[in-house]
Amino acid sequence: MPNEENLKGHGFHERTAEEQREIAIAGGKASGEARRRKANFRKTLNLLLTAKIDSPEWTPILESLGLDSTLESALNMAMIKEGLSGNVKAYEAIARYAGQSEMTEADEAEQKIRTDRARRARDQEIGDETGAEENIRAFMKAMRPTQEELDNLFTEEGVEDGEEAEETGKV
């Protein structure tokens, strides 16, 4: 039920610029601390996963495969062992992270068509028929040229090596 206490910031008790600034500063500090905690967690996890172990169960197997005996390798082998023993969830996790998919190439092509159709419909609905998204993709592709494109960058069609293209002076 609305009352003056829970309507703060909705026209009854507007915050002053100073209050808003203090709230924004506190939020920024909390956000920074959360980002640092997450970054430290990832760093610690990666250090632990790459730490060498001496496991009587896993080290001989991993080393015989030419792998380092790390926690990460042991975890992966344990997941594979679970999958081999019939654990379907372990198998699905392995397949997913190995880049395998249940979708066939035809399914993926059909999904791309549906996605493109939905994107065009959205663009028509919001009035963006300029193809801005395609322009952005083309720009991003141009920012990662192939070696052949780089080699051909300064050569013009019909101009022999050593010849200079005629400048027209037109802008």
PEKADA-V888848 format. One record per residue. N is the residue number from 1. SS is DSSP state (alpha for helix, beta for strand, coil for the rest). PSI is psi in whole degrees, -180 to 180 (NA if undefined). OMEGA is omega in whole degrees, -180 to 180 (999 if undefined). Layout:
BEGIN
n	ss	psi	omega
N	SS	PSI	OMEGA
N	SS	PSI	OMEGA
END
This chain:
BEGIN
n	ss	psi	omega
1	coil	127	-179
2	coil	140	171
3	coil	179	-175
4	coil	-30	-179
5	coil	-42	-177
6	coil	7	176
7	coil	12	179
8	coil	132	-180
9	coil	4	-180
10	coil	33	175
11	coil	-22	-178
12	coil	-50	-178
13	coil	79	-180
14	coil	142	177
15	coil	147	177
16	coil	166	179
17	alpha	-37	179
18	alpha	-44	178
19	alpha	-43	179
20	alpha	-40	179
21	alpha	-44	179
22	alpha	-41	179
23	alpha	-43	180
24	alpha	-41	179
25	alpha	-45	180
26	alpha	-42	178
27	alpha	-42	179
28	alpha	-41	179
29	alpha	-43	-180
30	alpha	-40	179
31	alpha	-44	178
32	alpha	-42	179
33	alpha	-41	179
34	alpha	-42	178
35	alpha	-42	179
36	alpha	-42	178
37	alpha	-46	180
38	alpha	-42	180
39	alpha	-42	179
40	alpha	-38	178
41	alpha	-48	180
42	alpha	-42	-179
43	alpha	-46	-180
44	alpha	-44	180
45	alpha	-45	179
46	alpha	-39	177
47	alpha	-43	180
48	alpha	-43	-178
49	alpha	-33	-179
50	coil	1	179
51	coil	137	178
52	beta	144	178
53	coil	161	175
54	coil	81	-178
55	coil	124	179
56	coil	-27	-179
57	coil	-43	-170
58	coil	-34	-175
59	alpha	-48	-180
60	alpha	-39	-180
61	alpha	-49	-177
62	alpha	-45	-179
63	alpha	-33	178
64	alpha	-24	177
65	coil	0	180
66	coil	20	-179
67	coil	154	172
68	coil	145	178
69	coil	89	179
70	beta	167	177
71	alpha	-39	-180
72	alpha	-47	179
73	alpha	-42	180
74	alpha	-41	177
75	alpha	-43	179
76	alpha	-44	178
77	alpha	-38	179
78	alpha	-39	177
79	alpha	-42	179
80	alpha	-42	179
81	alpha	-43	178
82	alpha	-43	178
83	alpha	-40	179
84	alpha	-29	-179
85	coil	1	176
86	coil	3	179
87	coil	104	-175
88	alpha	-39	180
89	alpha	-38	178
90	alpha	-44	179
91	alpha	-45	-179
92	alpha	-39	179
93	alpha	-42	179
94	alpha	-48	-178
95	alpha	-42	-178
96	alpha	-46	-177
97	alpha	-15	176
98	coil	-1	177
99	coil	8	177
100	coil	153	-176
101	coil	151	176
102	coil	-18	-176
103	coil	137	174
104	coil	171	178
105	alpha	-37	179
106	alpha	-41	178
107	alpha	-43	-180
108	alpha	-40	178
109	alpha	-42	179
110	alpha	-41	178
111	alpha	-40	178
112	alpha	-42	178
113	alpha	-45	-180
114	alpha	-41	179
115	alpha	-45	179
116	alpha	-42	179
117	alpha	-45	180
118	alpha	-39	179
119	alpha	-44	179
120	alpha	-42	179
121	alpha	-42	179
122	alpha	-44	180
123	alpha	-40	178
124	alpha	-39	-178
125	alpha	-41	-178
126	alpha	-1	176
127	coil	15	178
128	coil	84	-180
129	coil	13	-177
130	coil	-11	-178
131	coil	32	-177
132	alpha	-39	-178
133	alpha	-42	177
134	alpha	-38	178
135	alpha	-40	179
136	alpha	-44	179
137	alpha	-44	-180
138	alpha	-41	179
139	alpha	-46	-179
140	alpha	-37	177
141	alpha	-40	180
142	alpha	-26	179
143	coil	-13	177
144	coil	68	-176
145	coil	153	175
146	coil	166	179
147	alpha	-39	179
148	alpha	-42	178
149	alpha	-39	178
150	alpha	-41	180
151	alpha	-35	-177
152	coil	3	-174
153	coil	-43	-174
154	coil	11	175
155	coil	138	179
156	coil	146	179
157	coil	132	178
158	coil	-3	180
159	coil	125	-180
160	coil	157	176
161	coil	137	178
162	coil	-23	179
163	coil	151	176
164	coil	144	178
165	coil	144	-180
166	coil	133	177
167	coil	134	-177
168	coil	-21	-179
169	coil	-4	178
170	coil	146	179
171	coil	NA	999
END
